[in-house]
Amino acid sequence: MISFFSNIFGYVLNWIYFLVQNYGLAIILFSILVKILMLPLSIKQHKTLKKNEKVQNEMKILQVKHKGNPEKLNQELMELYKREKINPLSGCFSVIIQFILILSMFYLVRSPLTYMKKIDSAKIEQQITEVKEKNGEQNISKTYPEMAVIEYLKDNDIKENDMYINMNFLGLDLSKVPTQSLNDYKVYIIPILYVLVSIISLRVVNNTN
């Protein structure tokens, strides 16, 4: 399922990249687009949480009142949910959907050659092997091997390769990853930007209620 959504997102991200020709800008625009698409789900989840908080006191009263009668308690709770128009599973469903989408985006960003460029896996492995031979296996991140390929193509100015992605964004090299370059503060900027976009979207949700 994760790969399915990553593939779908890949088509969208590749289309944005085709328009702007910059991976960093494409990621930011893609993140904003995803946040906008998820906004109705976030608003619904927020409203559900507010309703749940509202009925907490009533639930506690019912739990005390029917402490020795779980069957009656369940019946009263179902009537309470129905009266307040609350689906007890809706909150879990929203969280699961968002978790799947976040994981899908992580897979997409981690492996842009696979999910965005749609490069054949055998061709990617062949290129990874070539990079290992040239740069040494120890210089390739096991978590982000495709980023090593992209960085290798950039460093050698091989732009005609169909795996080439413009990773230069405002003076940043987005082919570098935090686990690979912990001392380079620039690699943390994109994750921070994503967090800021998430906070802004959360504020928008709060302001709409």
C-alpha positions in Angstrom: 0.0 0.0 0.0 2.8 2.4 0.9 4.5 1.8 -2.5 1.2 2.4 -4.3 0.7 5.8 -2.8 4.4 6.6 -3.3 4.0 5.8 -7.0 0.9 8.1 -7.2 2.7 10.9 -5.4 5.7 10.3 -7.6 3.7 11.2 -10.8 2.5 14.4 -9.1 6.0 15.4 -7.9 7.6 14.6 -11.3 4.9 16.8 -13.0 5.7 19.7 -10.6 9.5 19.1 -11.1 9.0 19.2 -14.9 7.4 22.6 -14.5 9.9 24.2 -12.1 13.0 22.2 -12.9 14.1 22.3 -9.3 13.7 19.5 -6.8 13.6 21.7 -3.7 10.9 24.0 -5.0 9.0 21.0 -6.3 9.1 19.4 -2.8 7.8 22.6 -1.2 5.0 23.0 -3.7 4.2 19.3 -3.5 4.1 19.5 0.4 1.7 22.5 0.2 -0.5 20.6 -2.3 -0.7 17.5 0.0 -1.5 19.7 3.0 -4.3 21.4 1.1 -5.7 18.0 0.0 -5.5 16.7 3.6 -7.0 19.8 5.0 -10.7 18.5 5.0 -9.5 15.3 6.7 -7.6 17.4 9.3 -10.6 19.7 9.9 -12.8 16.7 10.4 -10.4 15.0 12.8 -10.1 18.3 14.8 -13.9 18.6 15.1 -14.1 15.0 16.2 -11.5 15.6 18.9 -13.4 18.6 20.1 -16.6 16.6 20.3 -14.9 13.8 22.1 -13.6 16.3 24.7 -17.1 17.7 25.1 -18.6 14.3 26.0 -15.8 13.1 28.2 -17.7 14.2 31.4 -20.9 12.5 30.3 -18.9 9.3 29.6 -17.4 9.4 33.1 -20.8 9.8 34.6 -22.1 6.8 32.7 -19.1 4.7 33.7 -19.8 5.4 37.3 -23.5 4.9 37.0 -23.2 1.6 35.2 -20.0 0.4 36.8 -21.3 -3.1 37.4 -23.3 -3.4 34.2 -20.9 -3.3 31.1 -23.7 -4.2 28.7 -25.9 -1.3 29.9 -22.8 1.0 29.8 -22.0 0.1 26.2 -25.7 0.7 25.2 -25.7 4.1 26.9 -22.3 5.0 25.3 -23.6 4.1 21.8 -26.7 6.3 22.4 -24.4 9.1 23.5 -22.3 8.7 20.3 -25.4 8.7 18.2 -26.9 11.7 19.9 -23.7 13.7 19.5 -23.1 12.3 16.0 -19.7 10.9 16.9 -18.1 7.9 15.2 -15.7 6.4 17.8 -13.5 4.9 15.0 -13.3 8.1 12.8 -10.4 9.5 14.8 -8.4 6.3 14.4 -9.2 6.1 10.7 -7.9 9.7 10.1 -4.7 9.0 12.0 -4.1 5.8 10.0 -4.7 7.6 6.7 -2.3 10.4 7.6 0.3 7.9 8.9 0.1 6.0 5.5 0.4 9.3 3.6 3.4 10.5 5.6 5.2 7.1 5.2 4.5 7.2 1.4 6.0 10.7 1.2 9.1 9.5 3.1 9.5 6.6 0.7 9.1 9.0 -2.2 11.7 11.6 -0.9 14.1 8.8 0.0 13.9 7.1 -3.4 13.1 9.7 -6.0 14.6 7.7 -8.9 12.2 4.8 -8.2 9.0 6.7 -7.4 9.5 10.1 -9.1 11.6 9.3 -12.2 10.2 5.7 -12.5 13.7 4.4 -13.4 14.0 0.6 -13.7 15.3 -1.0 -10.5 18.0 -2.9 -12.3 19.3 0.3 -13.9 19.4 2.0 -10.5 21.3 -0.9 -9.0 23.8 -0.8 -11.9 24.3 2.9 -11.3 24.7 2.4 -7.6 27.4 -0.2 -8.2 29.2 2.2 -10.5 29.1 4.9 -7.8 30.5 2.4 -5.2 33.4 1.6 -7.5 34.2 5.2 -8.1 33.6 6.7 -4.6 33.9 3.7 -2.3 31.1 1.8 -0.7 31.6 3.5 2.7 30.6 6.9 1.1 27.1 5.6 0.1 24.3 5.9 2.6 22.5 2.5 3.0 19.3 4.3 3.7 19.5 6.8 0.8 21.5 5.0 -1.9 19.6 6.8 -4.7 20.7 10.2 -3.3 24.3 9.0 -3.6 23.7 8.4 -7.3 22.1 11.8 -7.8 25.0 13.5 -5.9 27.5 11.6 -8.1 25.8 12.8 -11.3 25.8 16.4 -10.0 29.4 16.3 -8.9 30.5 15.1 -12.3 28.1 17.4 -14.2 26.4 14.5 -15.9 23.1 16.2 -16.7 22.2 14.2 -19.8 21.6 11.1 -17.6 17.9 10.4 -17.1 18.6 9.9 -13.4 19.9 13.5 -13.0 17.8 15.7 -10.7 18.5 19.4 -10.0 19.1 19.3 -6.3 20.5 22.8 -5.9 18.1 25.0 -4.0 19.0 28.4 -2.7 22.6 27.4 -2.4 21.7 24.1 -0.7 22.6 20.6 -1.9 19.5 18.5 -1.3 21.3 15.3 -2.3 23.0 15.4 1.1 21.1 13.8 3.9 21.3 14.3 7.7 22.5 10.8 8.4 25.3 11.3 5.9 26.4 14.9 6.8 25.6 15.5 10.4 28.0 18.4 10.7 26.5 20.3 7.7 23.6 22.4 9.1 22.2 22.9 5.6 20.8 19.4 5.4 18.4 20.1 8.2 16.7 23.1 6.4 14.2 21.1 4.3 13.0 18.9 7.2 12.5 22.2 9.2 10.6 23.7 6.4 8.3 20.7 6.3 7.7 21.0 10.0 6.9 24.7 9.5 4.4 23.9 6.7 2.8 21.3 9.1 2.5 23.9 11.9 1.0 26.5 9.5 -1.6 24.0 8.2 -2.5 23.1 11.8 -3.1 26.8 12.6 -5.3 27.0 9.5 -7.3 24.1 10.8 -7.7 25.7 14.3 -8.8 29.0 12.7 -11.5 27.3 10.6 -13.2 26.0 13.8 
